[in-house]
Amino acid sequence: MAGLELLSDQGYRLDGRKATELRKFQARMGPFAQADGSAYLEQGNTKALAVVYGPHEMRGSRSRALHDRAVINCQYSMATFSTAERKRRPHGDRKSTEMSLHLKQTFEAAVMTQLYPRSQIDIYVKILQSDGGNYSVCVNAATLAVIDAGIPMRDYVCACTVGFVDETPLADLCYAEESGGVSSLALALLPRGGQIALLQMDARLHQDHLETLMEAAMTACKGVSKVLDEVVRQHLREASMLTRE
Amino acid sequence: MAVMAVFYLMILGTGIWASMRSRKEEKKCSGDGMEITLLAGRNINQLVGIFTLTGEEMGRRSGPSELSVKLNRQLERCLRNSKCIDTESLCVVSGEKVWQIRVDVHTLNDDGNLMDAASAAAVAALCHFRRPDVAIQGDQVTVYGPEERDPIPLSIYHMPVSTSFAFFQQGTYLLVDPCEREERVMDGLLMIAMNKHREICSIQSSGGIMLLKEQVLRCSKIASVKVSEITELISKALTNDREARKAGGRWGFAESLPLQRITALKAEETAVETADASEAAREVVEKTAAPPASPGVPSPVVPVPGVGQVGQGLPNTWGLEEEEEEEEEEEEEDQGTGGDGGEDVDEEMEMEEQQPEKKEPKKVDVIEISDSEEEEVVILHPETTEKAKNTGSRSHHKRAATAKKSQKK
């Protein structure tokens, strides 16, 4: 930790970004034809793949069906080759279960589930390469996949992980910054209303800095939402061009 | 119940496995008296085992239930990621031997907000814990037991304690420290873990609620107040315990019992005069009238003392209930024949029992004995049965009477 300078004096981070800069964003909607909705997202070196099935009839136990809205089922897993050391247990361990719960919670707030009573929507997210900000990338990928599936949502769900170093909030952390003991805050936001769908923070942060950090996170999320919006419109343009001809 | 049994077996298995592993480790190192698991990794391993007595679903799906995973991860993040313990000081021989700390949280009763209770308990336990003293001479590592050298406490940087907030009606209402009923109907939960230096150790929002930035900031302010109170309580309890141990008084679990800190059913003592209890008892016994010697109940005939006999004994009284209806006629009849001692017995006993039941056959009302709706009360026609019984048993009784008469003669 002494050798790595997370924020240089000129204000540059390890990978040459400025404090409030997001990583390079590349996304593709609908890479898979067989699923109802799918999306592939790259944020810097973190690559995630999200697939959505639904809304369909309840599989498994009918008793879990809700009479007035749809059940959202999420599964988060990491590919065995996604981390520096081969992952022994890609899913079923506690971290993955926790992430799945968080994803489910996030999307239950955003998706308009009242339109599909007694049905089920499945969201599967897989991390192909993990370089920090896993949760945020998953949420962004899943948003695109849900839009690709045509399931109505209240708003884009945008997520970003921000850290706090030297009194400066850093947006969109990479793995080196995350593991450097930096206090990181993961925020999932519905940008139009400024509503927070999920808030998660680890490591010590003084209470007074909380507001600055949250502000920075919300700004970063709004930036992400602009990018996602652009991706969706581009995809729509391509699809309509193909159908026109 | 089977699930509970499986769970207990799992715990037992884990314990056995752990002991086997530690035995293996012992063999590797130069054999010492007492050893806690020595590992080459440097970390706090926190396994949170939770069992609730209020019927939590454990192992219904594959692996632990969602609630236990959630609590486990929250505790891990609150305690481990915030680095409340100096893990470097746990190293014994760098690269080879290290102390491993394990925190087990057992829930005895769940009335909501397990997270707060678990975090306070875990922090208090870590502060209270003492590890064995170790001496290193070159390559040799000696672990001293508690009798040889005083055990050393862990070096704790800060005490993270969590506070939970429950939201209702899309954020209109906010409740701190929800109880179980409030948890059932809440929209969502926000957990903030802080220490008394006003540093936030962990924030976690759960449930499908939408928060606003102002709500989160407000909650953090409330949390700082609560956390300082709880930290005060914990420090005070630790100091009390330390002093009690020094002074040699009672401490620990046993100490909290009479002060009713552990909930127990306890009734106040009522004063009872026991000075002349034996006198009063004797009076009571004498005053009660002697039970009327049942006329002519013969004691069983015992030919030789110490010898049991089968076949003799009191006359048969089992046929009483069946013959209740025709008591009246029998009475007259028997009286006519001139009852002997033996028969008198039957009669009188029958009479006593027959009196309350006399009314029954006369009325045709249904008398409900139990209020179960399943039992059917079937009433046979009383006259026919009576007659049938009369003819049947009367003759039988007559025969018996004559038989006895002949015996006596």
Contacts between the chains, C-beta under 8 A, distances in Angstrom:
chain1	res1	chain2	res2	distance
A	92	B	62	7.0
A	92	B	63	6.1
A	94	B	64	7.9
A	94	B	69	5.4
A	94	B	72	6.1
A	94	B	73	5.8
A	95	B	73	7.2
A	97	B	63	7.3
A	97	B	66	7.3
A	97	B	69	4.7
A	98	B	69	6.1
A	98	B	70	6.7
A	98	B	73	4.4
A	101	B	66	6.3
A	101	B	69	7.4
A	101	B	70	6.4
A	101	B	206	7.6
A	102	B	206	8.0
A	105	B	206	6.1
A	105	B	207	6.5
A	105	B	208	5.6
A	108	B	208	4.0
A	109	B	208	4.4
A	109	B	209	7.0
A	109	B	210	5.7
A	181	B	83	7.8
A	185	B	203	7.6
A	190	B	210	7.0
A	193	B	210	7.6
A	194	B	212	6.9
A	194	B	213	7.2
A	195	B	210	3.7
A	195	B	211	7.0
A	195	B	212	6.7
A	196	B	205	7.1
A	196	B	210	6.5
A	196	B	211	4.2
A	196	B	212	7.0
A	196	B	213	7.2
A	196	B	216	7.2
A	197	B	208	7.9
A	197	B	210	6.2
A	198	B	205	5.7
A	199	B	190	7.5
A	199	B	203	5.7
A	199	B	204	7.4
A	199	B	205	4.4
A	199	B	211	6.4
A	199	B	216	6.5
A	200	B	203	6.6
A	200	B	204	5.5
A	200	B	205	7.2
A	201	B	200	6.7
A	201	B	202	6.1
A	201	B	203	4.1
A	201	B	204	7.7
A	202	B	77	5.3
A	202	B	81	4.4
A	202	B	82	7.5
A	202	B	202	5.9
A	203	B	81	5.5
A	203	B	82	6.2
A	203	B	83	7.8
A	203	B	201	7.5
A	204	B	82	5.5
A	204	B	83	7.5
A	204	B	158	7.9
A	204	B	195	7.8
A	204	B	199	4.6
A	204	B	200	7.1
A	204	B	201	5.7
A	205	B	199	6.5
A	205	B	200	5.0
A	206	B	197	8.0
A	206	B	198	6.4
A	206	B	199	5.3
A	206	B	200	7.4
A	207	B	194	7.2
A	207	B	198	4.6
A	207	B	199	7.1
A	207	B	200	5.8
A	207	B	220	5.6
A	207	B	221	7.8
A	207	B	224	6.1
A	208	B	198	7.8
A	210	B	200	6.2
A	210	B	216	7.6
A	210	B	217	6.6
A	210	B	220	5.8
A	211	B	213	7.6
A	211	B	217	5.9
A	214	B	213	5.4
A	214	B	216	6.8
A	214	B	217	7.8
A	215	B	213	7.6
A	218	B	213	7.1
